[in-house]
Amino acid sequence: AAALQDLAAEYLSWLSNQDAPALDAMLSDLAWTAGVGRSHFPHRAGLVFGNAEELREKLAALAAALDPAAEATPREASKVGFAYIGSDGRWAGLAEELYRGEPVVRAVLDQCDGLFHQERGASLLDVMFGGPGATEGGLSDPAWAVPATYAVQCALTAQWASVGNRPNTVVGHGPGALAAAQAAGVFGLEDGLRLAAALGGLSASRSQAVLEESRTAFGSVTFAEPAVTLVDSLSGRVVKSAGNLDFDYLLRQAQESFEFTGSAETLSQLGTDAIVEIGPGPTLGQEFGRVWPQSSESPVVLPTLVSPPDGNGAGPVASFVDAVAGAYEAGLNISFAGLFAGEVRRRVALPTYPFQRRRHWL
């Protein structure tokens, strides 16, 4: 803790010694160098900033808040569960901001849009973002909301992977169950999108024709055994075999509730100490915290995005970068190079580790 406090002070001093007009242009290089050019220890802090003044304020607050006498090693999360929420109206604005700003998210959503256009002859992205091909009702229609949710969650799974964070366990409900199964390697992105479209059709209409169309779509998908531990949100138990994921399972995902207590018990038994919520808020994480077994320490809950207080999805209060900072502080290993994909950065001379030197006599 004392070294972290000293380092915050040294960064403040470094900022003060830089040429003010050129400083803001150096901040991305500063962040890149600190991320990829330094070792990372248990006592750590992740600061998100947009300009030099904001960075100064956060460094000063960090230095003031730390207790240099603290010796306890911070908790380090080692087994991570990804939790995928069902359809949520807040996705629209949040997903568009991600699409514009994150190349990995954009690549996955573009792929899903192309696949969806082949299947339905319409653009999924137009419906999500209010483009020229948007249909009446938009994401209020489950026929569109379910595949849109699946697509965004798969894109966020890929986004987390780009910064080196992959789940040890996955659990999801509704379209989130399909995104969780895709993350576990049960089926590919394209097959999962077909199933999401089928689930959306079932949620919108229970006619015999839609039921048979969905059954046909399900029968065309080849299932593999889970490569990542997959927890069934309906029973709360680990899915032992892909054979358990039959058409009835798909139907029940559209009808039955999330079994939080059983799922939390299973996640606890698996040693899960961090839950990354693949959704627009900490909804699932809060529920897991409420029912988490008292026999084990509650996990760190890390929302990927946080929607605005009014819930209208007009733009995130906290971005994906904020989520990465939270994951870093929780002790997860982060591949910072992934945050700068496609950018050309240069190393700058930054403060090095402030060793806490003590003299000993023999």
URRANOR-V57277 format. One record per pair of residues at least 12 apart in sequence whose C-alpha atoms are under 10 Angstrom apart, sorted by the first residue. I is the first residue (numbers start at 1). GAP is how many residues later the second one is. Records with the same first field share a line. If there is no record, write none. Layout:
I = GAP  GAP
This chain:
1 = 41  42  43  62  65  66  67  68  69  70  71  72  73
2 = 41  61  64  65  66  67  68  69  352  353  354
3 = 40  41  65  350  351  352  353
4 = 37  39  40  41  58  59  62  63  64  349  350  351
5 = 38  39  54  55  57  58  59  60  61  62  63  349
6 = 57  60  62  347  348  349  350
7 = 52  56  344  345  346  347  348
8 = 37  48  50  51  52  53  54  55  56  58  343  346
9 = 47  50  51  53  54  55  342
10 = 49  340  341  342  343  344
11 = 44  45  48  49  339  340  341
12 = 43  44  45  46  47  48  51  339
13 = 43  338
14 = 335  336  337
15 = 12  37  38  40  41  335
16 = 36  40
20 = 32
23 = 28  29
24 = 26  27  28  29
25 = 26  27
26 = 25  26  319  320  321  322
27 = 22  23  24  25  28  321
28 = 22  23  312  315  317  318
29 = 311  315  316  317  318  319  320
30 = 315  316  317  318  319  320
31 = 16  17  18  305  308  309  314  316  317
32 = 304  305  307  308  312  313  314  315  316
33 = 303  304  312  313  314  315  316  317
34 = 302  313  314  315  316  317  318
35 = 299  300  301  302  304
36 = 298  299  300  301  302  311
37 = 299  300  310  311  313  315
38 = 312  313  314  315
39 = 313  314
40 = 288  291  293  294
41 = 32  33  290
42 = 31  32  33  34  286  287  288  289  290
43 = 28  29  30  31  32  33  286  287  288
44 = 30  284  285  286  287
45 = 14  17  280  281  283  284  285  286
46 = 12  275  276  277  278  279  280  281  282  283  284
47 = 12  15  274  275  277  278  279  282
48 = 270  271  273  274  275  276  277  278
49 = 272  273
74 = 255  256  257
75 = 198  225  254  255  256
76 = 197  198  224  252  253  254  255  256  257
77 = 194  195  196  197  198  222  223  250  251  252  253  254  255  256
78 = 90  193  194  195  196  252  253  254  255
79 = 87  88  89  90  188  191  192  193  194  195  196  220  253
80 = 85  86  87  88  89  90  187  190  191  192  193  194  195  196  219  220  221  252
81 = 85  86  87  88  89  90  148  149  150  186  189  190  191  192  193  194  195  196  218  220
82 = 75  84  85  86  87  88  89  90  98  101  148  190  192  193  194  195  196  220
83 = 84  86  87  88  89  90  93  94  96  97  148  150  192  193  194  195  196  200  201  202  205  220
84 = 65  66  69  70  73  86  87  88  89  90  91  92  93  94  95  96  149  192  193  194  195  200
85 = 64  65  68  86  87  88  89  90  91  92  94  95  173  192  193  194  195  196  197  198  199  200
86 = 59  60  63  64  67  86  87  88  89  90  91  92  93  167  168  172  192  193  198
87 = 52  53  55  58  59  60  61  62  63  86  87  88  89  113  192
88 = 51  52  57  58  60  61  191  192  193  225
89 = 50  51  56  60  191  222  223  224
90 = 49  189  190  191  216  217  218  221  222  223  224  225  226
91 = 37  38  48  54  57  58  61  62  188  189  214  216  221  222  223  224
92 = 33  35  36  37  38  46  47  53  56  57  60  220  221  222  223
93 = 35  36  37  214  219  220  221  222  223
94 = 35  58  185  186  211  212  213  214  218  219  220  221  222  223  225
95 = 14  30  33  34  53  54  56  57  58  60  61  185  210  218  219  220  221
96 = 29  32  33  34  56  217  218  219
97 = 32  216  217  218  219  222
98 = 54  57  58  61  207  217  218  221  222
99 = 26  30  53  56
101 = 219
102 = 53  54  57  218  237  238  239
103 = 56  236  238  239
104 = 51  52  53  54  55  56  57  58  234  237
105 = 46  47  48  49  50  51  52  53  54  55
106 = 46  49  53
107 = 48  51
108 = 43  44  45  46  47  48  49  50  51  81
109 = 15  16  39  42  43  44  45  46  47
110 = 13  14  15  41  45
111 = 40  44  78  79
112 = 12  13  35  36  38  39  40  42  43  77  78  81
113 = 12  13  35  38  80
115 = 74  75  76  78  79
116 = 31  32  74  77  78  81
119 = 74  75  78
120 = 77
122 = 12  13
123 = 12
124 = 14  15  20  21  23  24  27
125 = 23  26
126 = 12
127 = 12  17  18  21
128 = 16  17  20  21
141 = 59  60  62  63
142 = 54  55  57  58  59  60  61  62  63
143 = 53  54  55  56  57  58  59  60  61  62
144 = 52  53  56  57  60
145 = 30  51  52  55  59
146 = 28  29  30  32  47  49  50  51  52  53  54  55  57  58
147 = 28  29  31  32  45  46  47  48  49  50  51  52  53  54
148 = 27  45  48  49  52
149 = 25  26  27  29  30  44  47  130
150 = 24  25  26  27  28  29  30  32  39  42  43  45  46  47
151 = 24  25  27  28  38  39  41  42  45
152 = 27  126  127
153 = 22  23  25  26  27  29  30  124  125  126
154 = 22  24  25  26  28  29  35  38  39  124
155 = 24  34  123
156 = 23  122  123  148  164
157 = 22  23  25  26  121
158 = 25
159 = 161  179  180
160 = 116  118  144  160  163  164  174  175  178  179
161 = 173  174  177
162 = 172  173  174  175  176  177  178  179
163 = 161  170  171  172  173  174  175  176  177  178
164 = 168  169  170  171  172  173  174
165 = 111  159  162  167  168  169  170
166 = 17  62
167 = 13  16  17  61  62  105  107  108  109
168 = 16  59  60  61  62  102  103  104
169 = 14  15  58  59  60  61  62  69  98  101  102  103  106
170 = 12  13  14  58  59  60  61  62  63  68  97  105  106
171 = 12  13  58  59  60  61  62  63  65  66  67  87  92  96  106
172 = 58  59  60  61  62  81  86  91  105  106  112
173 = 59  60  61  79  80  81  83  84  85  86
174 = 22  25  26  29  59  60  76  77  78  79  80  81  82  83  84
175 = 17  18  20  21  22  24  25  75  78  79
176 = 20  57  77  102  103
177 = 19  53  54  55  56  57  72  73  76
178 = 13  14  15  17  18  21  72  75
179 = 13  14  17  99
180 = 48  49  50  51  52  98
181 = 42  43  44  45  46  47  48  49  50  51  58  61  64
182 = 41  44  46
183 = 43  44  45  46  47
184 = 40  41  42  43  44  45  46
185 = 38  39  40  41  42  43  44  45
186 = 36  37  38  39  40  41  42  44  55  56  59
187 = 34  35  36  37  38  39  55
188 = 33  34  35  36
190 = 31
191 = 26  27  29  30  31  32
192 = 26  29
194 = 20  23  24  26  27
195 = 19  20  21  22  23  24  25  26  52  55
196 = 18  21  22  54
197 = 17  20
198 = 12  13  14  15  16  17  18  19  20  52  53
199 = 12  15  18  19  51  52  53  54  55
200 = 14  54
201 = 12  13
202 = 12  48  49  52  53
203 = 48  50  51  52
211 = 40
214 = 33  36  37
215 = 31  32  33  35  36
216 = 31
217 = 30
218 = 28  29  32
219 = 27  28
222 = 20
223 = 18  19  20  22  23
224 = 17  18  19
225 = 14  15  16  17  18
226 = 13  14  15  16
229 = 38  41
230 = 12
231 = 31  32  33  35  36
232 = 12  13  17  21  26  27  30  31  34
233 = 20  23  24  25  26  27  28  29  30  31
234 = 15  18  19  22  23  24  25  26  28  29
235 = 22  23  24  25  26  27  28
236 = 22  23  24  25  26  27  28  29  30  31
237 = 22  25  26  27  28  29  30
238 = 25  28  29  32
258 = 26
260 = 24  27  28  29  30  31  32
261 = 26  27  28  29  30  31  32
262 = 26  29  30  31
263 = 25  28  29
264 = 23  24  25  26  27  28  29  34
265 = 23  26  27  28  29  30  31
266 = 26  27
267 = 21  25  26  32
268 = 24  25  26  27  28  29  30  31
269 = 24  26  27
271 = 25  26  28
272 = 24  25  26  27  28
273 = 23  24  25  26  27  28  57
274 = 24  25  26  27  28  53  56  57  58
275 = 13  14  23  24  25  26  27  28  52
276 = 23  24  25  26  27  28  47  51
277 = 24  25  26  27  28  46
278 = 24  25  26  27
279 = 24  25  26  27  28
280 = 23  24  25  26  27  28  31  33  36  38
281 = 21  22  23  24  25  26  27  30  35  37
282 = 19  20  21  22  23  24  25
283 = 20
284 = 17  19
285 = 14  15  16  17  18
286 = 15
288 = 13
289 = 12
300 = 26  27  30
301 = 25  26  29
302 = 20  21  22  23  24  25  28
303 = 15  16  17  19  20  21  23  24
304 = 14  15  16  17  18  19  20  22  23
305 = 12  13  14  15  16  17  18
306 = 12  13  14  16  17
307 = 12
320 = 19
321 = 18
324 = 12  15
